[in-house]
């Protein structure tokens, strides 16, 4: 798509926004309900597309993508009227008899750039918030998940006037053209490297951004942890979508006293979930493309493989892999893995773990397994991350009342549930004062007694 074509789309969207049609809450809810209906009607197409792009089975595709989109729509339709309501705030005596209010207003034109790993959910989740808040939206899905991107376009075209919500397909060049245009907010999900590019482009027009990035998410297993449960939950979270999940555990710190037992339990969990040969199991997803497969192979080339390590280059299935004898200086500890590979390190006391985590960029997620509540609190207080889990992994993402987002290199801005409405809204502060009488105290000439009164009111 040419730059002129993109400009034409955004001009039509600006005109639609200026018509104030999106201010009508009933219009917004109607569109969300219609979106829900079309998604449900398109379920088979979505499932087939996700299977083609990422090898996701029906259960994983619905439970980790489609289902949460439906749930988010339902949540917004139910609560939108309450969220959008004008809010009255307390005011100071110094502005008596004025009243103060907060009005939620849409921002305007929104650009959403989606990723390949959850190509359906991570486009529609922010889109729901943007529509709920009354904006016009241009969606750029991932070119790497082409089958899913085509279905996304088909669904959006069936629900929305293109002046309200449009889809643009394309690769890097298209993304660059879009970033050169002026937006009222940009929502990007992807890598930290590209997130920096998005932010630099947005800065030219002072455009606010939401960056949902990633990072190396540590999981710590202390010696008092329930090892069987820890092993199963860690392996499940690590292998969800074949490790291509921004909140997946990236590496594991285990207390040296329980390392061997945990390794055995994790290997058993892999075999229980996917049998001996995960690469041939239809429940086990594949890596997105050949480039990603080769990158993962390079990451484990010089590592000690405890289990796994094999890959079917033709089908892009990478075996669940656990690495041992890893140190903090190992090559695999220098970048986000984003695949089904789990490096295992050991520790003697938690202070050394805290020191290491604090020496790195803030991750998106941090996980701790252990039963001591004092240590749980210490872990939460002494580490910094976008979100965290105690005796759990990944599931913080699906709680609608928990804001989801990163911090530092793992992102900025949070969404989900009401936060999705909030990030695509502007809170306009309004003062309203009667004209039936007018206190003269604020007008010159000023008397000393008036200053004393002001001092009293502002103490």
C-alpha positions in Angstrom: 0.0 0.0 0.0 1.4 3.4 -1.0 1.9 6.3 1.3 -0.9 8.2 -0.5 -3.3 5.4 0.1 -2.4 5.3 3.8 -2.9 9.1 4.0 -6.3 8.7 2.4 -7.4 6.1 4.9 -6.3 8.2 7.9 -8.0 11.3 6.5 -11.3 9.4 6.2 -10.9 8.2 9.7 -10.3 11.7 11.0 -13.5 12.8 9.2 -15.4 9.9 10.8 -14.0 10.8 14.2 -14.9 14.5 13.7 -18.5 13.4 13.0 -18.8 12.5 16.7 -20.6 9.2 15.9 -18.2 7.3 18.2 -19.3 9.4 21.2 -22.5 7.4 21.4 -22.1 4.6 24.0 -24.8 2.6 22.3 -22.9 2.7 19.0 -19.8 1.5 20.7 -21.5 -1.4 22.5 -23.4 -2.3 19.3 -20.1 -2.6 17.4 -18.5 -4.7 20.2 -21.5 -7.0 20.3 -21.3 -7.3 16.5 -17.6 -8.1 16.7 -18.2 -10.8 19.2 -20.9 -12.4 17.0 -18.7 -12.4 13.9 -15.7 -13.8 15.8 -17.8 -16.7 17.1 -19.2 -17.3 13.6 -15.6 -17.3 12.3 -14.2 -19.6 14.9 -13.3 -22.4 12.5 -11.5 -20.0 10.2 -9.5 -18.6 13.1 -8.6 -22.0 14.5 -7.4 -23.1 11.0 -5.4 -20.0 10.6 -3.7 -20.3 14.0 -2.9 -23.9 13.2 -1.4 -22.9 9.9 0.8 -20.1 11.3 1.9 -21.5 14.6 0.7 -25.1 14.8 -1.7 -24.4 17.6 -4.2 -27.1 18.4 -7.9 -26.2 18.9 -7.6 -26.2 22.7 -4.6 -23.9 22.9 -5.9 -21.6 20.1 -9.3 -21.1 21.8 -8.1 -21.0 25.4 -5.1 -18.7 24.8 -6.5 -16.5 22.0 -10.2 -16.6 20.9 -11.7 -17.2 24.4 -10.0 -14.2 26.0 -11.0 -11.9 23.2 -14.7 -12.9 23.7 -14.3 -12.5 27.5 -12.8 -9.0 27.1 -15.6 -7.9 24.8 -18.2 -9.1 27.3 -16.4 -7.3 30.1 -16.4 -4.0 28.2 -20.0 -4.2 27.1 -21.1 -4.9 30.7 -19.0 -2.0 32.2 -18.7 0.6 29.5 -21.5 2.9 30.8 -20.0 2.9 34.3 -16.5 3.6 33.0 -17.5 6.4 30.7 -19.7 8.2 33.3 -18.8 11.8 34.3 -17.1 11.7 37.7 -17.5 14.5 40.2 -14.5 15.3 42.4 -14.1 17.2 45.7 -13.0 20.8 45.3 -11.3 23.3 47.6 -13.1 26.1 49.5 -10.9 28.5 47.6 -12.9 27.9 44.4 -16.3 27.8 46.1 -19.0 27.6 44.7 -17.4 25.7 41.8 -17.7 22.0 41.0 -15.0 19.8 39.5 -15.6 17.0 37.0 -13.7 14.5 35.0 -14.9 13.7 31.5 -13.6 10.7 29.6 -13.0 11.5 26.0 -11.6 9.4 23.1 -8.1 10.3 21.9 -8.8 10.1 18.2 -6.8 8.1 15.7 -5.1 5.0 17.1 -2.5 2.8 15.4 -2.3 -0.8 16.6 0.7 -2.9 15.5 0.3 -6.6 16.3 2.9 -9.4 16.9 3.1 -12.9 15.4 3.1 -15.0 18.6 -0.5 -14.4 19.6 -1.6 -12.8 16.3 -5.3 -12.9 17.0 -5.6 -12.0 20.7 -2.9 -9.3 20.7 -4.6 -7.4 17.9 -8.1 -7.6 19.2 -7.5 -7.0 22.9 -6.2 -3.5 22.4 -8.7 -2.9 19.6 -11.6 -3.7 22.0 -10.3 -1.0 24.3 -9.8 1.5 21.6 -13.3 1.0 20.2 -14.8 0.9 23.7 -13.2 4.3 24.4 -14.7 5.8 21.2 -11.7 6.0 18.9 -11.0 5.3 15.2 -8.4 2.6 14.6 -6.0 1.4 12.0 -4.7 -2.1 12.6 -1.5 -3.5 11.2 -1.3 -7.3 12.0 1.9 -9.3 11.7 3.0 -10.3 8.3 4.7 -13.4 9.8 1.3 -14.8 10.7 -0.2 -14.3 7.3 -3.2 -16.7 7.6 -4.3 -15.2 10.9 -3.8 -11.7 9.5 -6.1 -12.4 6.6 -8.8 -13.7 8.9 -8.4 -10.6 11.1 -9.0 -8.4 8.1 -12.0 -10.3 7.0 -13.6 -10.0 10.5 -12.9 -6.3 10.8 -14.2 -5.6 7.3 -17.5 -7.5 8.2 -18.0 -5.4 11.4 -16.7 -1.9 10.9 -17.0 0.9 8.5 -13.3 1.3 7.2 -13.5 4.9 8.3 -14.0 3.6 11.8 -11.6 0.6 11.9 -9.3 -0.4 9.0 -6.7 -3.1 8.5 -3.5 -2.6 6.6 -1.4 -5.6 5.5 2.3 -5.5 4.8 5.8 -5.9 6.1 8.5 -3.6 7.4 8.1 -0.9 4.7 4.4 -0.6 5.5 5.1 -0.3 9.2 7.6 2.5 8.5 5.1 4.3 6.4 2.5 4.1 9.1 4.9 5.4 11.8 5.7 8.4 9.6 2.0 9.4 9.9 0.5 11.4 12.7 -1.5 9.4 15.4 -3.1 10.2 18.7 -1.7 7.1 20.2 0.3 4.1 19.0 -0.1 0.7 20.6 2.8 -1.7 19.8 3.4 -5.3 20.8 6.7 -6.8 20.0 10.4 -6.8 20.7 12.3 -4.1 22.7 14.5 -3.4 19.7 11.5 -2.5 17.5 9.8 -0.8 20.4 12.7 1.7 20.5 12.1 2.4 16.8 8.4 2.9 17.4 9.1 5.3 20.2 11.6 7.4 18.2 9.1 7.7 15.4 6.3 8.7 17.8 8.4 11.3 19.4 8.6 13.3 16.2 4.9 14.2 16.7 4.8 13.9 20.5 2.5 10.9 20.0 2.0 8.9 23.2 2.8 5.2 23.0 1.9 1.9 24.7 4.7 -0.5 24.3 4.1 -4.2 25.2 7.5 -5.7 25.0 9.3 -8.6 26.6 12.5 -9.5 28.3 14.2 -12.3 30.2 11.7 -13.4 32.7 13.3 -15.3 35.7 11.5 -18.0 37.6 13.0 -18.9 41.0 12.4 -22.2 42.8 13.3 -22.2 46.5 14.1 -25.3 48.5 10.8 -25.2 50.3 8.8 -25.1 47.1 6.2 -27.8 46.1 8.5 -29.2 43.4 6.0 -31.4 41.6 3.6 -28.5 41.1 6.5 -26.1 40.3 7.8 -28.4 37.7 4.4 -28.8 36.0 3.5 -25.1 36.0 6.9 -24.0 34.8 7.0 -26.5 32.0 3.4 -25.6 31.0 4.2 -21.9 31.0 7.5 -22.4 29.2 6.0 -24.6 26.4 2.8 -22.7 25.9 2.9 -21.6 22.2 6.3 -23.4 22.1 7.8 -20.7 24.3 6.8 -17.9 22.0 5.1 -16.0 24.9 6.2 -12.7 26.3 5.3 -13.7 29.8 6.9 -17.2 29.6 9.6 -18.1 32.1 12.9 -17.4 30.2 15.4 -18.9 32.6 15.3 -20.8 35.9 17.1 -20.3 39.2 16.7 -23.3 41.5 18.2 -23.8 45.0 21.1 -26.1 44.7 19.7 -28.6 47.2 16.7 -29.4 45.0 18.1 -29.0 41.6 18.4 -32.6 40.6 14.9 -33.5 41.9 13.4 -30.6 40.0 15.2 -31.5 36.8 13.7 -35.0 36.9 10.2 -33.7 37.6 10.4 -31.2 34.7 11.5 -33.9 32.3 8.7 -36.1 33.5 6.2 -33.2 33.0 7.4 -32.8 29.4 6.8 -36.5 28.7 3.4 -36.4 30.4 2.3 -33.4 28.4 3.6 -34.4 25.0 4.9 -38.0 25.3 8.5 -38.9 24.3 8.4 -37.1 20.9 6.8 -33.7 21.3 7.7 -32.7 17.8 5.2 -35.2 16.5 2.5 -34.3 19.0 -0.5 -32.3 17.6 -0.9 -30.5 20.9 2.6 -29.0 20.6 2.9 -25.8 18.5 5.7 -24.9 16.1 8.2 -22.1 15.7 7.0 -19.2 13.6 9.6 -19.4 10.8 12.9 -20.8 9.7 14.8 -17.8 10.8 13.5 -18.2 14.4 14.4 -21.9 14.3 18.0 -21.2 13.3 18.3 -18.6 16.0 17.2 -21.1 18.7 19.6 -23.7 17.3 22.4 -21.2 17.6 21.5 -20.3 21.2 21.8 -23.9 22.4 24.8 -24.9 20.2 27.4 -24.6 23.0 25.1 -25.5 25.9 24.8 -28.8 27.9 21.5 -30.3 26.9 19.7 -32.1 29.7 16.8 -33.1 27.5 15.5 -32.2 24.1 17.7 -30.1 21.7 16.4 -31.7 18.5 14.5 -29.9 15.8 12.5 -30.8 12.7 13.6 -28.1 10.3 10.9 -29.0 7.8 7.9 -28.7 10.2 9.7 -26.1 12.4 9.0 -28.1 15.6 11.6 -27.5 18.2 11.8 -30.1 21.0 11.2 -29.0 24.6 14.8 -28.4 25.8 16.3 -28.0 29.3 19.9 -26.8 29.6 22.1 -27.3 32.6 25.6 -26.1 33.6 24.5 -22.6 32.6 26.2 -19.6 34.2 25.1 -16.0 34.3 27.8 -15.3 31.6 26.5 -17.9 29.2 25.5 -16.7 25.7 21.9 -17.8 26.2 21.6 -15.4 29.2 22.2 -12.4 27.0 19.0 -12.2 25.0 15.4 -13.2 25.3 15.0 -16.8 24.2 11.4 -16.8 22.9 11.3 -20.5 22.4 11.0 -23.8 24.2 14.4 -23.7 25.8 14.9 -23.4 29.5 18.4 -22.7 30.9 18.8 -23.8 34.6 21.1 -22.1 37.0 21.5 -22.8 40.8 21.8 -20.6 43.9 22.7 -20.9 47.5 20.8 -17.9 48.9 18.2 -15.7 47.4 20.3 -12.5 47.8 22.5 -13.6 45.0 19.4 -14.1 42.8 18.1 -10.7 43.8 21.5 -9.1 42.9 21.6 -10.8 39.5 18.0 -9.9 38.6 18.6 -6.3 39.7 21.8 -6.1 37.5 19.7 -6.7 34.4 17.0 -4.7 32.6 13.6 -5.0 34.3 11.8 -8.0 32.9 8.1 -8.2 32.0 7.4 -11.0 34.5 9.1 -12.5 37.5 8.0 -15.8 39.2 8.8 -17.3 42.6 8.0 -20.8 43.9 8.3 -21.2 47.6 6.0 -21.6 50.7 7.6 -19.1 53.1 5.4 -16.0 53.1 8.1 -13.8 54.4 10.3 -14.8 51.4 7.4 -14.3 49.0 7.0 -10.7 50.2 10.8 -10.2 50.1 10.9 -11.4 46.5 8.1 -9.0 45.5 9.7 -6.1 47.3 13.3 -6.6 46.1 12.7 -7.3 42.5 11.2 -5.0 39.8 9.1 -6.1 36.9 6.0 -5.4 35.0 4.1 -8.2 36.8 4.8 -11.2 39.0 3.6 -14.5 40.1 3.9 -16.4 43.4 3.7 -20.2 42.8 2.2 -19.5 39.4 3.3 -18.5 35.9 1.7 -16.7 33.0 -1.9 -16.6 34.4 -1.6 -13.0 35.6 -2.1 -12.0 32.0 -5.7 -13.3 31.9 -7.1 -11.5 35.0 -9.2 -8.6 33.6 -8.9 -6.6 36.8 -5.1 -6.7 36.8 -3.4 -4.1 34.6 -1.0 -5.8 32.3 2.2 -4.1 31.1 5.9 -3.8 31.4 8.4 -1.4 32.9 11.6 0.0 31.6 12.9 -2.2 28.7 9.9 -4.5 29.0 7.5 -1.8 28.0 5.3 1.1 29.2 1.6 1.5 29.7 -0.8 -1.1 30.9 -4.1 -2.5 29.5 -6.8 -5.2 30.0 -10.3 -4.6 31.3 -10.9 -1.0 32.5 -7.3 -0.2 31.9 -7.8 -0.8 28.1 -10.6 1.8 28.2 -8.4 4.2 30.2 -5.3 4.1 28.0 -7.3 5.0 24.9 -9.2 7.8 26.8 -8.3 11.3 27.9 -9.5 12.5 31.3 -10.6 16.0 30.7 -10.7 18.1 33.9 -13.6 20.6 34.0 -14.5 23.3 36.5 -18.1 24.6 36.5 -19.1 27.8 38.4 -22.3 29.5 38.9 -22.8 33.1 37.6 -25.5 33.9 40.1 -23.0 35.5 42.4 -19.3 36.4 42.2 -16.9 36.5 45.1 -14.7 39.7 44.7 -11.8 38.3 46.8 -9.8 37.2 43.7 -9.9 40.6 42.0 -7.4 43.5 42.6 -6.8 45.6 44.5 -5.6 43.0 47.0 -5.9 43.6 50.8 -3.7 42.1 53.4 -6.7 40.5 55.1 -7.5 38.6 51.9 -3.9 37.2 51.7 -4.3 36.0 55.3 -7.5 34.3 54.3 -5.8 32.7 51.3 -3.0 31.5 53.6 -5.5 29.9 55.9 -7.4 28.2 53.1 -4.2 26.8 51.5 -2.5 25.5 54.6 
